[in-house]
Amino acid sequence: MAQRVNNEEEQRRLSHEALWRRFDAMELRLTAAVSERMLELANLAPGMRVLDLATGRGEPAIRAAHCVGETGHVLGIDLSEELLDMARARAAAEGLSNVELRAANAEKLESLPPGSFDAVTARWGLMYMTDPVLALTGARWALSPAGALVAAFHAEPERVAFYSLPARLLARVHDVPAVEYGVPGMFRYANLESIEADFAKAGLAVDHVEEIETVVFESTEDEDLLAWIRALGKQPFGLADLSEAKQRSWEAELLAETRPARPGEPRRLGGVTRIIRARPGG
Ligand SMILES: C[S@@+](CC[C@H](N)C(=O)[O-])C[C@H]1O[C@@H](n2cnc3c(N)ncnc32)[C@H](O)[C@@H]1O
């Protein structure tokens, strides 16, 4: 039995990894503007030390490493060795020797020397953590007094079309689970008040907020769109409970609703991201 469970877990891990690899280049390209804006707001300069929480495939850690140059240093941490391996391969391909990609829990940063980073970043990461206030408290500890934390979050579900469109179409044939705000997930920090409140608990004062709208998916292949949304939707949409027939009709509607204006153009999906900068204090 234990063997079967392990095999199932392994299967799940492999299929997730295959999806990350399949869409990696597309996602990196389309979401670059979010990382670049985060690094501008962090005011990076050569020689600086940067900590990137929940770096995944190395965003924005790897871009930060280019900004701080050989005299600077970037530490990117994530729970997932599989994603970190992809980040390490990318760092090597880009000739970087000033970035360390380490498997670690962002909720346990107390072993880092206090005040040892000029900037902390977290792109689409804090909302998935079990206890993000612990991570924020650790980030505050690791930040130098003049440093800044820059983080990116999805905005309210209705402004995140790559979530709200499939959810709205699914709601015609199925009970879509309501979005849960107080628990780990895409929309935990969908409203600004909850961000400011948790940052304040960690001794961080928000001094800048802005929004950026980005396309996060594009492809001319129907199958790509369906695979990408299914990967996203496994948890939030409760697809497992839907009959085969209903799944097929939902897919047909998704394809119809995302049909490009001109034949041959890609289908695109995007959403609004809120970028926050905070500083020790408050
Ligand atoms: C949506 S991905 C974002 C990855 C990357 N920052 C990006 O923008 O492409 C969320 C990441 O959070 C990581 N994560 C979740 N909880 C974490 C924790 N407690 N410590 C470190 N990483 C965590 C996951 O492993 C995952 O890689």
Ligand as a Chemical Component Dictionary entry (heavy atoms), coordinates in Angstrom:
data_LIG
# 
_chem_comp.id                   LIG 
_chem_comp.type                 NON-POLYMER 
_chem_comp.pdbx_formal_charge   0 
_chem_comp.three_letter_code    LIG 
# 
loop_
_chem_comp_atom.comp_id 
_chem_comp_atom.atom_id 
_chem_comp_atom.alt_atom_id 
_chem_comp_atom.type_symbol 
_chem_comp_atom.charge 
_chem_comp_atom.model_Cartn_x 
_chem_comp_atom.model_Cartn_y 
_chem_comp_atom.model_Cartn_z 
_chem_comp_atom.pdbx_ordinal 
LIG C1  C1  C 0  3.801 30.349 -7.665  1  
LIG S1  S1  S 1  5.398 29.805 -7.198  2  
LIG C2  C2  C 0  6.350 31.290 -7.448  3  
LIG C3  C3  C 0  7.776 30.973 -7.804  4  
LIG C4  C4  C 0  8.623 32.169 -8.284  5  
LIG N1  N1  N 0  8.824 33.162 -7.253  6  
LIG C5  C5  C 0  8.015 32.808 -9.515  7  
LIG O1  O1  O 0  7.510 33.923 -9.432  8  
LIG O2  O2  O -1 8.061 32.171 -10.588 9  
LIG C6  C6  C 0  5.279 29.668 -5.431  10 
LIG C7  C7  C 0  6.522 29.048 -4.806  11 
LIG O3  O3  O 0  6.417 29.150 -3.368  12 
LIG C8  C8  C 0  7.179 28.089 -2.833  13 
LIG N2  N2  N 0  6.899 28.009 -1.398  14 
LIG C9  C9  C 0  5.695 27.835 -0.799  15 
LIG N3  N3  N 0  5.828 27.837 0.538   16 
LIG C10 C10 C 0  7.160 28.037 0.798   17 
LIG C11 C11 C 0  7.929 28.131 1.997   18 
LIG N4  N4  N 0  7.360 28.037 3.194   19 
LIG N5  N5  N 0  9.271 28.342 1.895   20 
LIG C12 C12 C 0  9.846 28.435 0.677   21 
LIG N6  N6  N 0  9.169 28.347 -0.494  22 
LIG C13 C13 C 0  7.841 28.146 -0.421  23 
LIG C14 C14 C 0  6.731 26.909 -3.692  24 
LIG O4  O4  O 0  7.607 25.810 -3.598  25 
LIG C15 C15 C 0  6.707 27.567 -5.079  26 
LIG O5  O5  O 0  7.936 27.391 -5.737  27 
# 
loop_
_chem_comp_bond.comp_id 
_chem_comp_bond.atom_id_1 
_chem_comp_bond.atom_id_2 
_chem_comp_bond.value_order 
_chem_comp_bond.pdbx_ordinal 
LIG C1  S1  SING 1  
LIG S1  C2  SING 2  
LIG S1  C6  SING 3  
LIG C2  C3  SING 4  
LIG C3  C4  SING 5  
LIG C4  N1  SING 6  
LIG C4  C5  SING 7  
LIG C5  O1  DOUB 8  
LIG C5  O2  SING 9  
LIG C6  C7  SING 10 
LIG C7  O3  SING 11 
LIG C7  C15 SING 12 
LIG O3  C8  SING 13 
LIG C8  N2  SING 14 
LIG C8  C14 SING 15 
LIG N2  C9  SING 16 
LIG N2  C13 SING 17 
LIG C9  N3  DOUB 18 
LIG N3  C10 SING 19 
LIG C10 C11 SING 20 
LIG C10 C13 DOUB 21 
LIG C11 N4  SING 22 
LIG C11 N5  DOUB 23 
LIG N5  C12 SING 24 
LIG C12 N6  DOUB 25 
LIG N6  C13 SING 26 
LIG C14 O4  SING 27 
LIG C14 C15 SING 28 
LIG C15 O5  SING 29 
# 
